[in-house]
Amino acid sequence: MDFEFNVPLAFGDAPACIVYMPEGDHFINASIGGRQKVIVDRSCLEALQRDLALKLTQNVRPVCYFDHKTGPASFIPASFDYMDGVGVILKGEWTESGRKAVLGRDYSYFSPAFKLNTATCRPIGLEPDDIEVGSLVNDPAFENIARIAAGKARLENFTVLEPDMLLNSGGEDTGAVHDQTNNTNTTMYELLVKCGVLTKEEAASDKAGKIAEDKINNLKKKSEGVEQSKTELEAARKEAEDAKKEAATCKAAKARLDETEAKLKAAEAELAEVKASKAALIDAEIEAAIKAGKIAPEDEDAKEALKTALTANIKAGKALIASINPNPAFTTVVAGKANNGNGGNEPTGRDRIIENINKEKN
């Protein structure tokens, strides 16, 4: 897995991991026993992880303090891991005060609290009766431990120890030994080269720190840009899906509208057909009335009156026609006049219909 154990590797944020113990042979100033040799390799991991797992089952949680003093927690440990070439890694979660202390560079290093076998010089686990796993400090026992809260522009201060740290014959890390160690260590620049952040030429430049800072900031901006693009893409995808649903709804509505319009046209055609049939029926009724001698063929007023009555109510109109008595005068017509023997004064049209109705009443 990838480890981010300092601010630059975490792109300016508090890292998710801490270098708990740097790999290699070290001489530390211990709180008990004075100056002690400590050998750190992968064999240390099992005991540390075992004891931390046990502490995590207890009612009182294990914590990391500030300056090895009981009080506010800086970091809540979760598990140990190991990174070849770096050392024991402590994973967990920062408290609010711990995060501020690291990002603000009030504290720059981590100092572990552990049990040491002075015969083998190897860590053999955590103190069983203490909830402290370690502390943020500014004067670490492991003098070559990787700095956590480094300034972004000072990446050159970071060094990660190789497994074989060179010590003098007296077991002390003198200034000359430090120089030799720094020459053989894997620097942060080399790690950035391995990660593809820097080229070898850039890492060798006297402006490597500034170049690395700019590239890390650019990577952070790109990462933020990618997240923004993802958000915009999701918004666009949702908008497209909503538009698709709306289009489907519109399509369904259009289909229903087309169906309704088709039904309306069919109803209009049927109505027109009914009207035509009714008109033909009315004409037939009037023609029958003429043939029956109930109205004169040329009596347009009478025909119009019957048409109006039949149009308003076909049944009532037919009843009206049935009530009219045939006029024998309408059966013989000479020169367009009825031969009725009264000098051509026979009433016509509506007057005749009314007169017939009055006759029926009398």
C-alpha positions as CSV (number, residue, x, y, z in Angstrom):
1,M,0.0,0.0,0.0
2,D,1.0,3.7,-0.3
3,F,2.1,5.4,2.9
4,E,1.7,9.2,3.4
5,F,3.6,9.9,6.6
6,N,4.3,13.6,6.3
7,V,2.6,16.8,5.2
8,P,4.1,17.0,1.7
9,L,3.3,13.4,0.7
10,A,-0.3,14.1,2.0
11,F,-0.5,17.1,-0.4
12,G,-0.4,19.7,2.5
13,D,-2.8,17.8,4.8
14,A,-2.1,15.8,7.9
15,P,-0.9,12.4,6.9
16,A,-2.8,9.2,7.6
17,C,0.3,7.4,8.9
18,I,3.3,8.2,11.2
19,V,6.8,6.8,11.0
20,Y,6.7,5.1,14.4
21,M,10.3,3.9,14.4
22,P,12.8,4.4,11.5
23,E,14.3,1.2,10.1
24,G,17.9,0.4,11.0
25,D,20.3,0.6,14.0
26,H,20.0,3.6,16.2
27,F,21.2,5.0,19.5
28,I,18.5,6.9,21.4
29,N,18.2,8.8,24.6
30,A,15.7,6.7,26.5
31,S,13.7,8.0,29.5
32,I,14.8,4.9,31.3
33,G,18.3,3.4,31.0
34,G,19.9,6.4,29.3
35,R,21.4,6.0,25.9
36,Q,20.2,2.8,24.3
37,K,20.9,1.0,21.0
38,V,17.7,0.1,19.2
39,I,17.5,-2.2,16.1
40,V,14.4,-1.7,14.1
41,D,13.3,-4.2,11.3
42,R,10.2,-6.1,10.2
43,S,10.5,-8.5,13.2
44,C,9.3,-5.7,15.5
45,L,5.9,-5.5,13.8
46,E,4.2,-8.6,15.2
47,A,4.7,-7.7,18.9
48,L,3.7,-4.1,18.5
49,Q,0.6,-5.0,16.5
50,R,-0.3,-7.7,19.1
51,D,-0.1,-5.3,22.1
52,L,-2.0,-2.5,20.3
53,A,-4.8,-4.8,19.3
54,L,-5.0,-5.9,22.9
55,K,-5.2,-2.2,24.1
56,L,-7.9,-1.5,21.6
57,T,-10.1,-4.1,23.3
58,Q,-9.9,-2.3,26.6
59,N,-12.4,0.2,27.9
60,V,-9.9,3.1,27.9
61,R,-8.6,3.7,24.4
62,P,-4.9,3.9,23.6
63,V,-3.7,7.4,22.5
64,C,-0.7,9.5,21.5
65,Y,0.0,12.5,23.7
66,F,2.0,15.7,23.3
67,D,5.6,15.6,24.8
68,H,4.8,12.3,26.6
69,K,2.6,14.1,29.1
70,T,-0.8,12.9,30.2
71,G,-3.4,15.3,28.7
72,P,-5.0,16.0,25.3
73,A,-4.5,13.3,22.7
74,S,-2.8,14.2,19.5
75,F,-3.4,11.0,17.5
76,I,-5.7,7.9,18.0
77,P,-3.7,4.8,16.9
78,A,-5.5,2.1,14.9
79,S,-2.8,-0.4,13.7
80,F,0.8,-0.9,12.9
81,D,2.3,-1.7,9.5
82,Y,5.8,-1.9,8.1
83,M,7.4,-0.2,5.1
84,D,10.7,-1.6,3.8
85,G,13.3,1.1,3.8
86,V,11.3,3.3,6.1
87,G,10.4,1.3,9.2
88,V,7.4,0.7,11.5
89,I,4.3,2.7,10.4
90,L,1.5,3.7,12.8
91,K,-1.9,4.2,11.2
92,G,-4.7,6.0,12.9
93,E,-6.7,9.3,13.1
94,W,-5.6,12.8,14.1
95,T,-7.4,14.6,16.8
96,E,-8.3,18.2,16.1
97,S,-5.5,19.6,18.3
98,G,-3.1,17.1,16.8
99,R,-4.0,18.1,13.2
100,K,-3.6,21.8,14.0
101,A,-0.2,21.2,15.8
102,V,1.1,19.3,12.7
103,L,-0.2,21.6,10.0
104,G,0.8,24.6,12.0
105,R,4.3,23.1,12.6
106,D,4.0,23.5,16.4
107,Y,5.2,19.9,16.5
108,S,7.3,18.3,13.8
109,Y,8.2,14.8,15.0
110,F,6.9,11.6,16.6
111,S,8.5,9.8,19.5
112,P,7.3,6.2,20.3
113,A,6.7,4.7,23.8
114,F,7.6,1.0,23.7
115,K,9.3,-1.9,25.6
116,L,12.9,-2.7,24.7
117,N,14.8,-5.9,25.2
118,T,18.2,-4.5,26.2
119,A,19.9,-7.8,25.5
120,T,18.8,-8.0,21.8
121,C,18.3,-4.2,21.4
122,R,15.0,-4.9,19.7
123,P,11.5,-3.5,20.5
124,I,9.3,-6.2,22.0
125,G,5.9,-4.5,22.2
126,L,4.1,-1.7,24.1
127,E,3.9,-0.9,27.8
128,P,1.0,-3.1,29.1
129,D,-0.1,-0.7,31.9
130,D,0.0,2.6,29.9
131,I,-2.4,3.8,27.3
132,E,0.3,6.0,25.7
133,V,1.6,4.6,22.4
134,G,3.8,7.7,21.7
135,S,3.7,11.5,21.5
136,L,4.2,14.4,19.2
137,V,7.5,16.1,20.1
138,N,10.0,18.5,18.8
139,D,13.1,16.7,20.2
140,P,12.6,13.1,19.2
141,A,14.5,10.1,20.7
142,F,15.2,8.8,17.2
143,E,17.1,11.7,15.9
144,N,16.9,10.6,12.3
145,I,13.1,9.9,12.3
146,A,11.3,11.5,9.4
147,R,9.8,14.8,10.1
148,I,6.0,15.0,10.0
149,A,5.2,18.7,9.9
150,A,7.8,19.8,7.3
151,G,7.5,23.1,5.6
152,K,6.5,22.5,2.0
153,A,9.5,24.4,0.7
154,R,12.0,22.5,2.8
155,L,11.7,18.9,1.6
156,E,15.4,18.6,1.8
157,N,15.1,18.2,5.5
158,F,13.4,14.8,5.1
159,T,15.6,11.7,5.2
160,V,14.5,8.1,5.4
161,L,17.1,5.7,6.9
162,E,18.4,2.7,5.0
163,P,18.4,-0.6,7.1
164,D,22.2,-0.4,7.7
165,M,22.9,2.8,9.6
166,L,26.6,3.4,10.0
167,L,27.8,4.0,13.6
168,N,31.3,4.6,14.9
169,S,33.1,2.0,17.0
170,G,31.8,3.5,20.2
171,G,28.3,3.2,19.2
172,E,27.8,6.9,18.9
173,D,26.4,8.8,15.9
174,T,29.0,11.6,15.6
175,G,28.8,14.4,13.1
176,A,31.1,12.6,10.7
177,V,28.8,9.5,10.9
178,H,25.8,11.8,10.3
179,D,27.5,13.0,7.1
180,Q,28.2,9.5,6.0
181,T,24.6,8.4,6.9
182,N,23.1,11.3,4.9
183,N,25.1,10.3,1.9
184,T,23.8,6.7,2.0
185,N,20.2,7.5,3.0
186,T,17.3,7.5,0.6
187,T,16.3,11.2,0.6
188,M,12.9,12.5,0.2
189,Y,13.9,13.7,-3.3
190,E,14.7,10.1,-4.2
191,L,11.3,9.0,-3.0
192,L,9.7,11.7,-5.1
193,V,11.7,10.5,-8.1
194,K,10.5,6.9,-7.5
195,C,6.9,8.3,-7.3
196,G,7.4,10.1,-10.6
197,V,7.0,13.6,-9.1
198,L,10.6,14.7,-9.8
199,T,13.1,13.7,-12.5
200,K,16.6,12.8,-11.4
201,E,17.9,16.1,-12.9
202,E,15.3,18.1,-10.9
203,A,16.2,16.2,-7.7
204,A,19.9,17.0,-8.2
205,S,19.1,20.7,-8.7
206,D,19.7,23.3,-6.0
207,K,16.1,24.3,-6.5
208,A,14.8,20.8,-5.9
209,G,12.7,22.0,-2.9
210,K,10.9,24.7,-4.9
211,I,10.4,22.4,-7.9
212,A,9.0,19.7,-5.7
213,E,6.7,22.1,-3.9
214,D,5.3,23.5,-7.2
215,K,4.8,20.0,-8.6
216,I,3.0,18.8,-5.4
217,N,0.8,21.9,-5.5
218,N,0.0,21.2,-9.2
219,L,-0.8,17.6,-8.4
220,K,-3.1,18.8,-5.6
221,K,-4.8,21.3,-8.0
222,K,-5.2,18.5,-10.6
223,S,-6.7,16.2,-8.0
224,E,-9.1,19.0,-7.0
225,G,-9.9,19.6,-10.7
226,V,-10.6,15.9,-11.2
227,E,-13.0,15.9,-8.2
228,Q,-14.7,19.0,-9.6
229,S,-14.9,17.4,-13.0
230,K,-16.4,14.3,-11.5
231,T,-19.0,16.5,-9.7
232,E,-19.8,18.4,-12.9
233,L,-20.0,15.1,-14.8
234,E,-22.4,13.6,-12.3
235,A,-24.5,16.8,-12.5
236,A,-24.5,16.6,-16.3
237,R,-25.4,12.9,-16.2
238,K,-28.3,13.6,-13.9
239,E,-29.5,16.5,-16.0
240,A,-29.3,14.2,-19.1
241,E,-31.3,11.5,-17.3
242,D,-33.9,14.0,-16.2
243,A,-34.1,15.4,-19.7
244,K,-34.5,11.8,-21.0
245,K,-37.3,11.1,-18.6
246,E,-39.0,14.4,-19.5
247,A,-38.7,13.6,-23.2
248,A,-40.3,10.2,-22.6
249,T,-43.1,11.9,-20.7
250,C,-43.6,14.4,-23.5
251,K,-43.5,11.6,-26.0
252,A,-46.2,9.7,-24.1
253,A,-48.3,12.9,-23.8
254,K,-47.9,13.5,-27.5
255,A,-49.1,10.0,-28.2
256,R,-52.1,10.5,-26.0
257,L,-52.8,13.9,-27.7
258,D,-52.6,12.2,-31.2
259,E,-55.0,9.5,-30.0
260,T,-57.4,12.1,-28.7
261,E,-57.2,14.1,-31.9
262,A,-57.9,11.0,-33.9
263,K,-60.9,10.2,-31.8
264,L,-62.1,13.8,-32.2
265,K,-61.8,13.7,-36.0
266,A,-63.6,10.4,-36.0
267,A,-66.4,11.9,-33.9
268,E,-66.5,15.0,-36.1
269,A,-66.8,12.8,-39.2
270,E,-69.6,10.7,-37.5
271,L,-71.4,13.9,-36.5
272,A,-71.2,15.3,-40.0
273,E,-72.6,12.0,-41.2
274,V,-75.4,12.1,-38.7
275,K,-76.1,15.7,-39.7
276,A,-76.2,14.8,-43.4
277,S,-78.5,11.9,-42.6
278,K,-80.8,14.2,-40.6
279,A,-80.8,16.8,-43.3
280,A,-81.7,14.1,-45.9
281,L,-84.5,12.8,-43.5
282,I,-85.8,16.3,-43.1
283,D,-85.9,16.9,-46.8
284,A,-87.7,13.5,-47.2
285,E,-90.3,14.4,-44.6
286,I,-91.0,17.8,-46.3
287,E,-91.1,16.1,-49.8
288,A,-93.6,13.6,-48.4
289,A,-95.7,16.4,-47.0
290,I,-95.8,18.0,-50.4
291,K,-96.8,14.8,-52.1
292,A,-99.5,14.3,-49.5
293,G,-100.9,17.7,-50.4
294,K,-100.3,19.1,-46.9
295,I,-98.2,22.0,-48.3
296,A,-97.9,23.5,-51.7
297,P,-94.7,22.8,-53.6
298,E,-94.0,26.5,-54.1
299,D,-94.8,27.5,-50.5
300,E,-91.2,28.2,-49.4
301,D,-92.4,29.7,-46.1
302,A,-94.3,26.5,-45.2
303,K,-91.3,24.3,-46.1
304,E,-88.9,26.5,-44.1
305,A,-91.3,26.4,-41.1
306,L,-91.4,22.6,-41.3
307,K,-87.6,22.3,-41.7
308,T,-87.1,24.4,-38.6
309,A,-89.5,22.3,-36.6
310,L,-88.0,19.0,-37.8
311,T,-84.4,20.3,-37.1
312,A,-85.3,21.3,-33.6
313,N,-87.1,18.0,-32.8
314,I,-87.6,15.4,-35.5
315,K,-90.3,13.7,-33.6
316,A,-92.2,16.9,-32.9
317,G,-91.8,18.0,-36.5
318,K,-93.2,14.7,-37.8
319,A,-96.1,15.1,-35.4
320,L,-96.8,18.6,-36.8
321,I,-96.8,17.3,-40.3
322,A,-99.1,14.5,-39.4
323,S,-101.5,17.0,-37.9
324,I,-101.9,18.9,-41.1
325,N,-104.9,17.9,-43.2
326,P,-104.2,17.4,-47.0
327,N,-105.6,20.3,-49.1
328,P,-107.3,18.9,-52.2
329,A,-106.5,22.2,-53.9
330,F,-102.9,21.3,-53.9
331,T,-103.5,18.2,-56.1
332,T,-104.5,20.2,-59.2
333,V,-102.5,23.2,-60.2
334,V,-103.2,25.4,-63.2
335,A,-100.7,28.0,-64.2
336,G,-99.3,27.9,-60.7
337,K,-102.6,28.6,-59.0
338,A,-104.7,26.2,-56.9
339,N,-108.0,25.2,-58.4
340,N,-110.0,25.7,-55.2
341,G,-113.0,27.7,-56.4
342,N,-112.6,30.6,-54.1
343,G,-110.9,33.0,-56.5
344,G,-107.4,32.1,-55.5
345,N,-107.7,33.4,-52.0
346,E,-106.7,30.0,-50.3
347,P,-104.1,30.8,-47.6
348,T,-100.6,29.5,-48.2
349,G,-97.4,28.8,-46.2
350,R,-97.5,29.4,-42.4
351,D,-101.0,30.9,-42.5
352,R,-102.3,27.8,-44.0
353,I,-100.5,25.6,-41.4
354,I,-102.0,27.7,-38.6
355,E,-105.4,27.6,-40.2
356,N,-105.3,23.8,-40.4
357,I,-104.2,23.6,-36.8
358,N,-107.2,25.8,-35.8
359,K,-109.5,23.6,-37.8
360,E,-108.3,20.6,-36.0
361,K,-109.0,22.3,-32.6
362,N,-112.6,23.2,-33.7
